[in-house]
Amino acid sequence: MPSGPPAPGTSGGAPREALEALLAALLAAVDGAAVVRRQLSQGPDGRLVVAGEGVPEGAPISLLAAGKAALPMSRAFLEVAGPRVERGLVVCKDGHGGALPGLASREASHPVPDARSEAAGRAAVALAASARADEVLVVLLSGGASALLSCPAPGLHQADLAATTDLLLASGADIEATNAVRKHLSAVAGGQLARAFRGGAIHLLAISDVPGDRLDVIGSGPCSPDTSSFETAGRVVTSLGIEARLPAAVREHLAAGRRGERAETPGPGDASVAGVRARVVARNADALAAAAEAARGRGLHAVVDARPLAGEAAAAARSVV
């Protein structure tokens, strides 16, 4: 958010004070607890309403939250729906976890997944697969969920996913390309969590940390139809020049997928993802708008630059200097 000099006759306050005020406004706009609370209400008949969609009266609710904001998002959900939530799983990055009543809580590695990420991914799939026919699954996603729920596809190991993630991060690949590959090495991502679900309905609330706010990219889209394919993933690693450095098992898996020897992720129109009720509840644009409004309130001239930044961080930063 580039900003010019203060308006005539104003100072905007001390530079540090002003920046701290803008940062506070920015963070408040995308606060995990606040944005979840805004999506929850009680209908006139007493039913829980999630993002405008009523949850069937009496239906048991399971909760799955993953990402850097998983804990505050889960706490806010429990404030409103606590008695209805029968079980659940909350997965946070190291140092961001905490106990919640009735829910299993885990910490795992980010941005490169580890054995705890695999255990969390397997627990998430087990939660979905063990749902009763009338059960409702509420999924709360935020940044970092791709690494935190990192369950390898059959034939792969966690070390394969970690090594591939390292290569993708070092290559400067943008998040869409990175997740196209990760989705095709995973048993959770790319709609596959929804495919495993055996219950009645899935409600998904997501905080976007990706350009374009696409649900199939946020957290690698565990409950969203996947618009990428094994062919897409293969083109990504080839174009980045990292194919030869991938673990042998990953190269073979992607090649087998391109030959049609591996099951594709659920695409648009697939029955397993067709009924998912999904909404992006906070995005980068919300944070920028809040910071700009706070700046103007201090007499500063603020202009929001909405162009997405993608790729290697140092190179992306130079484009706005």
PEHU-V364844 format. One record per backbone hydrogen bond with DSSP energy under -0.5 kcal/mol. CO is the residue of the C=O (numbers start at 1). NH is the residue of the N-H. E is the energy in kcal/mol with one decimal. If there is no record, write none. Layout:
BEGIN
{{CO NH E} {CO NH E}}
END
This chain:
BEGIN
{{2 303 -1.9} {5 301 -0.7} {7 10 -2.1} {14 18 -3.0} {15 19 -2.5} {16 20 -2.5} {17 21 -2.0} {18 22 -2.3} {19 23 -2.6} {20 24 -2.4} {21 25 -2.1} {22 26 -2.4} {23 27 -2.6} {24 28 -2.2} {25 29 -1.6} {26 30 -0.7} {27 30 -0.8} {28 31 -1.0} {31 35 -2.5} {32 36 -1.5} {33 37 -2.4} {34 38 -1.9} {35 39 -0.5} {36 39 -1.4} {37 40 -1.4} {39 51 -3.3} {41 43 -0.5} {41 49 -3.1} {43 46 -2.5} {47 43 -3.7} {48 55 -3.1} {49 41 -1.7} {49 51 -0.6} {50 53 -2.1} {52 54 -0.5} {53 50 -2.9} {56 59 -2.0} {60 136 -2.9} {61 86 -2.5} {61 87 -1.0} {62 138 -3.0} {63 89 -2.5} {64 140 -2.8} {65 91 -2.9} {66 142 -1.7} {67 70 -1.5} {69 73 -2.1} {70 74 -2.3} {71 75 -2.5} {72 76 -2.1} {73 77 -1.9} {74 78 -2.7} {75 79 -1.8} {76 80 -1.0} {77 80 -0.7} {77 81 -3.0} {78 82 -2.0} {81 84 -2.1} {81 85 -1.0} {82 85 -1.2} {84 61 -1.7} {84 86 -0.7} {87 63 -1.8} {88 104 -2.4} {89 65 -2.6} {90 92 -0.5} {90 106 -2.8} {91 67 -1.9} {92 108 -2.0} {93 96 -2.1} {100 103 -1.7} {103 100 -0.5} {104 90 -2.6} {106 92 -2.4} {108 94 -1.1} {111 113 -0.6} {114 117 -0.6} {114 118 -1.7} {115 119 -2.2} {116 120 -2.4} {117 121 -2.5} {117 150 -0.9} {118 122 -2.7} {119 123 -2.1} {120 124 -2.2} {121 125 -2.2} {122 126 -2.4} {123 127 -2.2} {124 128 -2.0} {125 129 -2.9} {126 130 -1.6} {128 131 -1.2} {128 198 -1.9} {132 135 -1.7} {135 200 -2.9} {135 201 -1.2} {136 62 -3.0} {136 138 -0.6} {137 139 -0.5} {137 203 -2.6} {138 64 -2.9} {139 141 -0.6} {139 205 -2.7} {140 66 -2.4} {141 207 -2.5} {142 145 -1.5} {143 68 -2.9} {144 147 -0.6} {144 148 -1.9} {145 149 -2.2} {148 150 -0.6} {149 151 -0.7} {150 152 -0.6} {151 187 -2.7} {153 156 -2.2} {157 160 -0.9} {157 161 -1.5} {158 162 -2.6} {159 163 -2.3} {160 164 -2.1} {161 165 -2.5} {162 166 -2.3} {163 167 -2.0} {164 168 -2.5} {165 169 -2.6} {166 170 -2.3} {167 171 -1.4} {168 172 -0.6} {168 173 -1.3} {169 172 -0.9} {174 178 -2.7} {175 179 -2.7} {176 180 -1.7} {177 181 -1.5} {178 182 -2.4} {179 183 -2.7} {180 184 -0.7} {181 184 -1.0} {182 185 -1.5} {183 186 -0.7} {185 153 -2.3} {188 193 -1.6} {189 192 -1.2} {190 266 -0.6} {191 195 -1.7} {192 196 -1.4} {193 197 -0.8} {194 197 -0.6} {201 137 -2.8} {202 277 -2.8} {203 139 -3.0} {204 279 -2.0} {205 141 -2.4} {206 208 -0.6} {206 281 -2.7} {206 282 -1.0} {210 213 -1.7} {214 217 -1.5} {214 218 -2.2} {217 220 -2.3} {218 221 -2.1} {220 190 -3.3} {221 191 -2.6} {221 224 -1.1} {222 193 -1.3} {222 194 -1.7} {225 227 -0.6} {229 233 -2.5} {230 234 -2.5} {231 235 -2.2} {232 236 -2.1} {233 237 -2.0} {234 238 -1.8} {235 239 -2.7} {236 240 -2.0} {237 241 -0.5} {237 242 -1.8} {237 243 -1.1} {238 241 -0.9} {242 245 -1.1} {242 246 -0.8} {243 246 -1.2} {247 250 -0.6} {247 251 -2.2} {248 252 -2.3} {249 253 -2.1} {250 254 -2.6} {251 255 -2.3} {252 256 -2.8} {253 257 -2.2} {254 258 -2.1} {255 259 -1.4} {256 261 -3.0} {257 260 -1.3} {266 226 -3.2} {267 270 -2.4} {270 273 -1.4} {270 274 -1.2} {271 275 -0.6} {273 276 -1.2} {276 278 -0.8} {277 204 -3.3} {279 206 -2.3} {279 281 -0.6} {282 208 -2.9} {283 286 -0.7} {283 287 -1.4} {284 288 -2.5} {285 289 -2.4} {286 290 -2.1} {287 291 -2.3} {288 292 -2.5} {289 293 -2.3} {290 294 -2.3} {291 295 -2.3} {292 296 -2.5} {293 297 -2.1} {294 298 -0.7} {295 298 -1.1} {295 300 -2.4} {296 299 -1.9} {299 7 -2.8} {300 302 -0.7} {301 4 -1.5} {303 305 -0.5} {304 306 -0.9} {312 316 -2.5} {313 317 -2.5} {314 318 -1.4} {315 319 -0.7} {316 319 -0.9} {317 320 -1.6} {318 321 -0.8}}
END
